[in-house]
């Protein structure tokens, strides 16, 4: 019995990934070419306007997409509000008082509904808005596969369990991404999203006070706004990329080589003789290599368990089911 269980486990994972691949194959970059031809220009206009007012929103929207895909798949479950009879994902530990940008998605949805009512899903809006956020801040362009539908459910428990914590070891990081069908290279490339955005003191306090693989001068700088005592300055912010915090580039990887990664999980990617350090070095030396692999990682992440065909729904309001 024990040996048959060992055979069944990897087989079950293979079948799960195969099923995800088949639904992802139903996605298409031209899905709305006839039903909503002005979709891309509509989304880009709202995203650019929002980021021009607050550059941090670009990173916030990108993070929304990541936190959405890592729970039930890329199905906009992360956008659902709690109600007296429904518990969503917004108050899960990785998201609570942390995720932002919901109002931008609302603005996009309103604009898209005026142009193409009842046609475009919130899940697809989030996918395109993430791409446009990256491009607006100087990053690469890619054609986004579309055709996702919106979930009628969410999972508070899976949000707590499946979204990687900033305190994980490298091996656990790799395992978290692998469980979603993403490779180690995908993981390192997608971590490069930390070239933009900010993090709260509570996310990096342990790293700058307790870890040894951190530059002393960098730690001193970060400690000035992040006291050691818990509950003191927990919400104080620091840029994930000290040098170019609002430009999407490869400086994040140079930071890691200098042991200036803000989060514990950031610096786990580079430890001189570490197993993925060669990938970090490659990205630090070539923006084009990083951009190419980041695009591949985003496309792969966007393929995680999409709802297609008659599954799910097209929400009228991204914050609640129809």
KOLRO-80721 format. One record per residue (C-alpha): residue number from 1; residue in three letters; x negated, y negated, z. Coordinates in nm, 3 decimals, padded with zeros to 5 digits. Each point is the difference from the previous one (the first is absolute). Example, Ala and Ser with C-alpha at 12.3 -4.5 7.8 and 13.67 -1.06 7.14 Angstrom:
% residues 2
SITE   k   r      px      py      pz
SITE   1 ala -01.230  00.450  00.780
SITE   2 ser -00.137 -00.344 -00.066
This chain:
% residues 322
SITE   k   r      px      py      pz
SITE   1 unk  00.000  00.000  00.000
SITE   2 unk -00.280 -00.243  00.089
SITE   3 unk -00.176  00.050 -00.331
SITE   4 unk  00.322 -00.055 -00.198
SITE   5 unk  00.056 -00.327  00.188
SITE   6 unk -00.346 -00.118 -00.098
SITE   7 unk  00.083  00.067 -00.364
SITE   8 unk  00.341 -00.164  00.023
SITE   9 unk -00.119 -00.332  00.148
SITE  10 unk -00.220 -00.110 -00.293
SITE  11 unk  00.258  00.139 -00.244
SITE  12 unk  00.270 -00.212  00.161
SITE  13 unk -00.219 -00.310 -00.023
SITE  14 unk -00.072  00.076 -00.367
SITE  15 unk  00.372  00.035 -00.077
SITE  16 unk  00.075 -00.325  00.186
SITE  17 unk -00.264 -00.189 -00.200
SITE  18 unk  00.123  00.162 -00.321
SITE  19 unk  00.353 -00.116  00.073
SITE  20 unk -00.127 -00.352  00.066
SITE  21 unk -00.191  00.006 -00.329
SITE  22 unk  00.309  00.103 -00.196
SITE  23 unk  00.207 -00.291  00.135
SITE  24 unk -00.289 -00.240 -00.054
SITE  25 unk -00.008  00.114 -00.364
SITE  26 unk  00.347 -00.153 -00.039
SITE  27 unk -00.142 -00.345  00.067
SITE  28 unk -00.084 -00.221 -00.298
SITE  29 unk -00.168 -00.337 -00.053
SITE  30 unk  00.280 -00.090 -00.244
SITE  31 unk  00.290  00.112  00.221
SITE  32 unk  00.170 -00.345  00.004
SITE  33 unk -00.106 -00.120 -00.346
SITE  34 unk  00.362 -00.002 -00.121
SITE  35 unk  00.201 -00.025  00.322
SITE  36 unk -00.200 -00.287  00.156
SITE  37 unk -00.251 -00.144 -00.250
SITE  38 unk -00.079 -00.305  00.213
SITE  39 unk -00.085  00.204  00.312
SITE  40 unk -00.376 -00.051  00.004
SITE  41 unk  00.009 -00.376 -00.055
SITE  42 unk  00.268 -00.038  00.267
SITE  43 unk -00.199  00.190  00.261
SITE  44 unk -00.329 -00.168 -00.087
SITE  45 unk  00.151 -00.346  00.033
SITE  46 unk  00.128  00.063  00.354
SITE  47 unk -00.321  00.172  00.111
SITE  48 unk -00.223 -00.278 -00.131
SITE  49 unk  00.216 -00.266  00.163
SITE  50 unk -00.008  00.178  00.337
SITE  51 unk -00.377  00.054 -00.006
SITE  52 unk -00.063 -00.361 -00.104
SITE  53 unk  00.167 -00.102  00.326
SITE  54 unk -00.167  00.266  00.215
SITE  55 unk -00.281  00.210 -00.145
SITE  56 unk  00.030  00.260  00.276
SITE  57 unk  00.332  00.111 -00.146
SITE  58 unk -00.182  00.177 -00.283
SITE  59 unk -00.159  00.240  00.246
SITE  60 unk  00.327  00.030  00.191
SITE  61 unk  00.193  00.115 -00.308
SITE  62 unk -00.273  00.248 -00.095
SITE  63 unk  00.008  00.142  00.352
SITE  64 unk  00.379  00.036 -00.017
SITE  65 unk -00.040  00.225 -00.303
SITE  66 unk -00.263  00.214  00.174
SITE  67 unk  00.213  00.040  00.314
SITE  68 unk  00.302  00.084 -00.213
SITE  69 unk -00.166  00.270 -00.209
SITE  70 unk -00.168  00.172  00.295
SITE  71 unk  00.322  00.086  00.182
SITE  72 unk  00.274  00.155 -00.216
SITE  73 unk -00.159 -00.098 -00.330
SITE  74 unk  00.025 -00.320 -00.205
SITE  75 unk  00.374 -00.046  00.059
SITE  76 unk  00.036 -00.340  00.173
SITE  77 unk  00.093  00.164  00.331
SITE  78 unk -00.237 -00.244  00.174
SITE  79 unk  00.226 -00.290 -00.101
SITE  80 unk  00.309  00.125  00.182
SITE  81 unk  00.105 -00.192  00.311
SITE  82 unk  00.106  00.169  00.322
SITE  83 unk  00.370 -00.001  00.081
SITE  84 unk  00.194  00.128  00.304
SITE  85 unk  00.043  00.332 -00.184
SITE  86 unk -00.321  00.015 -00.204
SITE  87 unk -00.364 -00.002  00.103
SITE  88 unk -00.240 -00.109 -00.270
SITE  89 unk -00.380 -00.014 -00.016
SITE  90 unk -00.060 -00.368  00.076
SITE  91 unk -00.033  00.052  00.376
SITE  92 unk -00.233  00.302 -00.023
SITE  93 unk -00.335 -00.066  00.163
SITE  94 unk -00.202 -00.060 -00.321
SITE  95 unk  00.265 -00.245 -00.126
SITE  96 unk  00.148 -00.178  00.301
SITE  97 unk -00.093 -00.371  00.013
SITE  98 unk -00.253  00.081 -00.271
SITE  99 unk  00.163  00.046 -00.340
SITE 100 unk  00.083 -00.322 -00.182
SITE 101 unk  00.121 -00.118 -00.339
SITE 102 unk  00.355  00.135  00.020
SITE 103 unk  00.138 -00.342 -00.087
SITE 104 unk -00.199 -00.006 -00.324
SITE 105 unk  00.150  00.335 -00.103
SITE 106 unk  00.345 -00.145  00.084
SITE 107 unk -00.071 -00.300 -00.225
SITE 108 unk -00.112  00.226 -00.284
SITE 109 unk  00.304  00.224  00.038
SITE 110 unk  00.235 -00.300 -00.012
SITE 111 unk -00.168 -00.131 -00.315
SITE 112 unk  00.001  00.343 -00.167
SITE 113 unk  00.367  00.060  00.089
SITE 114 unk  00.095 -00.326 -00.169
SITE 115 unk -00.177  00.110 -00.318
SITE 116 unk  00.081  00.373  00.008
SITE 117 unk  00.263  00.084  00.262
SITE 118 unk -00.001  00.353  00.137
SITE 119 unk -00.290  00.118 -00.219
SITE 120 unk -00.337 -00.031  00.176
SITE 121 unk -00.081  00.182  00.323
SITE 122 unk -00.164 -00.158  00.301
SITE 123 unk -00.262  00.276 -00.017
SITE 124 unk -00.103 -00.111 -00.348
SITE 125 unk  00.008 -00.367  00.099
SITE 126 unk -00.243  00.075  00.282
SITE 127 unk -00.231  00.194 -00.234
SITE 128 unk -00.015 -00.282 -00.255
SITE 129 unk -00.030 -00.273  00.267
SITE 130 unk -00.300  00.186  00.145
SITE 131 unk -00.171  00.001 -00.340
SITE 132 unk  00.077 -00.368 -00.055
SITE 133 unk -00.133 -00.088  00.346
SITE 134 unk -00.332  00.167 -00.083
SITE 135 unk -00.022 -00.174 -00.338
SITE 136 unk  00.093 -00.341  00.145
SITE 137 unk -00.289  00.026  00.247
SITE 138 unk -00.253  00.091 -00.270
SITE 139 unk  00.033  00.377 -00.017
SITE 140 unk  00.065  00.239 -00.289
SITE 141 unk  00.313  00.035 -00.208
SITE 142 unk  00.164  00.336 -00.071
SITE 143 unk  00.322  00.120 -00.158
SITE 144 unk  00.234  00.109  00.279
SITE 145 unk  00.202  00.316 -00.050
SITE 146 unk  00.368 -00.062  00.076
SITE 147 unk  00.327  00.185  00.041
SITE 148 unk  00.003  00.050  00.377
SITE 149 unk  00.326 -00.015  00.187
SITE 150 unk  00.063 -00.116  00.356
SITE 151 unk  00.032  00.228  00.299
SITE 152 unk  00.312  00.006  00.213
SITE 153 unk -00.205  00.108  00.299
SITE 154 unk -00.317 -00.088  00.191
SITE 155 unk -00.219  00.178  00.253
SITE 156 unk -00.115 -00.172  00.315
SITE 157 unk -00.181  00.316  00.112
SITE 158 unk -00.186  00.051 -00.328
SITE 159 unk -00.102 -00.366 -00.004
SITE 160 unk -00.163  00.056  00.339
SITE 161 unk -00.157  00.327 -00.110
SITE 162 unk -00.102 -00.041 -00.365
SITE 163 unk -00.133 -00.356 -00.029
SITE 164 unk -00.375  00.008  00.078
SITE 165 unk -00.100 -00.163  00.328
SITE 166 unk -00.295 -00.247  00.005
SITE 167 unk -00.172  00.224  00.257
SITE 168 unk -00.026  00.318 -00.210
SITE 169 unk -00.323  00.184 -00.076
SITE 170 unk -00.113  00.044 -00.361
SITE 171 unk  00.107  00.364 -00.007
SITE 172 unk  00.349 -00.087  00.125
SITE 173 unk  00.026 -00.284 -00.250
SITE 174 unk -00.085  00.239 -00.282
SITE 175 unk  00.258  00.246  00.135
SITE 176 unk  00.275 -00.266  00.017
SITE 177 unk -00.056 -00.098 -00.364
SITE 178 unk -00.036  00.361 -00.114
SITE 179 unk  00.339  00.080  00.153
SITE 180 unk  00.149 -00.254 -00.241
SITE 181 unk -00.179  00.149 -00.300
SITE 182 unk -00.268 -00.271 -00.005
SITE 183 unk -00.370  00.078 -00.041
SITE 184 unk -00.288 -00.122  00.213
SITE 185 unk -00.096 -00.237 -00.282
SITE 186 unk  00.357 -00.134 -00.001
SITE 187 unk -00.031 -00.058  00.374
SITE 188 unk -00.327 -00.196 -00.028
SITE 189 unk  00.128 -00.204 -00.295
SITE 190 unk  00.337 -00.079  00.159
SITE 191 unk -00.177 -00.105  00.320
SITE 192 unk -00.143 -00.279 -00.214
SITE 193 unk  00.338 -00.170  00.034
SITE 194 unk -00.158 -00.126  00.323
SITE 195 unk -00.190 -00.249 -00.211
SITE 196 unk  00.306 -00.221  00.065
SITE 197 unk  00.220 -00.059  00.301
SITE 198 unk -00.041 -00.019  00.375
SITE 199 unk  00.026  00.229  00.299
SITE 200 unk  00.108 -00.053  00.359
SITE 201 unk -00.245  00.019  00.287
SITE 202 unk  00.182  00.304  00.136
SITE 203 unk -00.101  00.189 -00.318
SITE 204 unk -00.375 -00.068  00.021
SITE 205 unk -00.071 -00.068  00.368
SITE 206 unk -00.130  00.349  00.072
SITE 207 unk -00.230 -00.010 -00.304
SITE 208 unk -00.175 -00.327  00.087
SITE 209 unk -00.042  00.087  00.369
SITE 210 unk -00.052  00.376  00.007
SITE 211 unk -00.139  00.121 -00.333
SITE 212 unk -00.373  00.005 -00.068
SITE 213 unk  00.017 -00.015 -00.381
SITE 214 unk  00.076 -00.371 -00.010
SITE 215 unk -00.233 -00.294 -00.063
SITE 216 unk -00.066 -00.183  00.329
SITE 217 unk  00.037 -00.349 -00.145
SITE 218 unk  00.323  00.096 -00.175
SITE 219 unk  00.140  00.153  00.319
SITE 220 unk -00.088 -00.316  00.194
SITE 221 unk  00.183 -00.215 -00.252
SITE 222 unk  00.312  00.215  00.013
SITE 223 unk -00.005  00.022  00.381
SITE 224 unk  00.035 -00.380  00.021
SITE 225 unk  00.364  00.033 -00.108
SITE 226 unk  00.069  00.348  00.135
SITE 227 unk -00.054  00.034  00.377
SITE 228 unk -00.087  00.340  00.140
SITE 229 unk  00.297  00.005  00.240
SITE 230 unk  00.308  00.174 -00.137
SITE 231 unk  00.300 -00.233 -00.045
SITE 232 unk -00.232 -00.298 -00.026
SITE 233 unk  00.006 -00.140 -00.352
SITE 234 unk  00.150  00.318 -00.145
SITE 235 unk  00.157 -00.188 -00.290
SITE 236 unk -00.301 -00.217 -00.084
SITE 237 unk -00.092  00.052 -00.364
SITE 238 unk -00.328  00.059 -00.179
SITE 239 unk -00.066  00.043 -00.373
SITE 240 unk -00.060  00.357 -00.113
SITE 241 unk -00.264 -00.141 -00.237
SITE 242 unk -00.204 -00.271  00.170
SITE 243 unk -00.148 -00.139 -00.322
SITE 244 unk  00.284 -00.019 -00.254
SITE 245 unk  00.319  00.065  00.198
SITE 246 unk  00.239 -00.126 -00.268
SITE 247 unk -00.174  00.132 -00.310
SITE 248 unk  00.042  00.356 -00.123
SITE 249 unk -00.357  00.110 -00.070
SITE 250 unk -00.254  00.261  00.111
SITE 251 unk -00.155 -00.192  00.290
SITE 252 unk  00.183  00.230  00.245
SITE 253 unk -00.247  00.274 -00.089
SITE 254 unk -00.299 -00.230  00.045
SITE 255 unk  00.137 -00.076  00.345
SITE 256 unk  00.002  00.371  00.081
SITE 257 unk -00.362  00.041 -00.108
SITE 258 unk -00.085 -00.287  00.235
SITE 259 unk  00.203  00.171  00.277
SITE 260 unk  00.253 -00.283 -00.002
SITE 261 unk  00.316  00.200 -00.050
SITE 262 unk  00.274 -00.146  00.218
SITE 263 unk  00.186  00.321  00.079
SITE 264 unk -00.140  00.324  00.135
SITE 265 unk  00.144  00.177 -00.304
SITE 266 unk -00.168 -00.249 -00.235
SITE 267 unk -00.345  00.071  00.135
SITE 268 unk  00.066  00.374  00.002
SITE 269 unk -00.042 -00.016 -00.377
SITE 270 unk -00.366 -00.097  00.027
SITE 271 unk -00.257  00.140  00.240
SITE 272 unk -00.319  00.018 -00.213
SITE 273 unk  00.004  00.381 -00.026
SITE 274 unk  00.378  00.034  00.009
SITE 275 unk  00.180  00.224 -00.248
SITE 276 unk  00.171 -00.287 -00.188
SITE 277 unk -00.275 -00.262  00.038
SITE 278 unk -00.110  00.052 -00.361
SITE 279 unk  00.347 -00.107 -00.120
SITE 280 unk -00.018 -00.313  00.217
SITE 281 unk -00.341 -00.082 -00.152
SITE 282 unk  00.136  00.050 -00.350
SITE 283 unk  00.288 -00.240  00.064
SITE 284 unk -00.225 -00.256  00.167
SITE 285 unk -00.219 -00.004 -00.309
SITE 286 unk  00.272 -00.008 -00.264
SITE 287 unk  00.325 -00.192  00.011
SITE 288 unk  00.111  00.177 -00.317
SITE 289 unk -00.048  00.343  00.155
SITE 290 unk  00.196 -00.102  00.308
SITE 291 unk  00.281 -00.157 -00.205
SITE 292 unk  00.029  00.306 -00.223
SITE 293 unk  00.022  00.242  00.293
SITE 294 unk  00.232 -00.231  00.195
SITE 295 unk  00.242 -00.004 -00.294
SITE 296 unk -00.012  00.381 -00.019
SITE 297 unk  00.064  00.020  00.374
SITE 298 unk  00.298 -00.237 -00.020
SITE 299 unk  00.153  00.197 -00.286
SITE 300 unk -00.051  00.325  00.190
SITE 301 unk  00.149 -00.148  00.317
SITE 302 unk  00.296 -00.131 -00.199
SITE 303 unk  00.069  00.358 -00.109
SITE 304 unk  00.061  00.123  00.354
SITE 305 unk  00.345  00.163  00.014
SITE 306 unk  00.202 -00.255 -00.197
SITE 307 unk  00.377  00.039 -00.014
SITE 308 unk  00.105  00.021 -00.365
SITE 309 unk  00.299  00.091 -00.211
SITE 310 unk  00.315  00.011  00.212
SITE 311 unk -00.180  00.015  00.336
SITE 312 unk  00.028 -00.294  00.235
SITE 313 unk  00.158 -00.324 -00.119
SITE 314 unk -00.070 -00.347 -00.139
SITE 315 unk  00.048 -00.224  00.303
SITE 316 unk  00.173 -00.333 -00.041
SITE 317 unk -00.180 -00.127  00.309
SITE 318 unk -00.345  00.141  00.076
SITE 319 unk  00.063 -00.017  00.376
SITE 320 unk  00.300  00.233  00.006
SITE 321 unk  00.150  00.293 -00.187
SITE 322 unk  00.300 -00.052 -00.221
